[in-house]
């Protein structure tokens, strides 16, 4: 439900601290509600979460949203777009105040060519995403919405964040109306 990657965070923190002029990797701050990346826009940075929580979501043409993941420290953002040289696939929005390490695109591409440790971390992150997507798909097929809601409420409590009904529904892939029915069933 909340993805983190301490190993990746440690790697980028070392890169940041080793810089002499602090220009290839910079620290950036985002306020709660601010977008880090916008779907279909070109990104000039690859970011790695230092602190905070973001939601990663698709906006569909019918104005509906589907939340893919909640991401925390150590999670990388914008790397697929940089590697494939494409616009942002989804929106990334701060759910809390967030700080990130922002890498310039040329520097990230240079690291891709020359740094085996970064490549190993990326392969591991991609594999982890595939596993998590598969688990989530099967979880949503095998368990009731009410069960998934309980898990989301645990996440809210553990991370001290508030998810709106719209966010809950978007994460579960259901309508707000279906969510209200499930909330009513939980209360009974």
Protein Blocks (a to p, Z undefined) as FASTA:
>chain_A
ZZcdfklmmmmmmmmmmpmnlpmbccddddehiafbdghiacfbdcddfbdcdddddddf
kopacdfbdcdehiaehklmmmnopacfbdcddfbdcddddddfklmmmmmmmmmklmmm
mmmmmmmmmmmmmmmmmmmmmpcfklmmmmmmmmmmmnopacdfklmmmmnopafklmmm
mmmmmmZZ
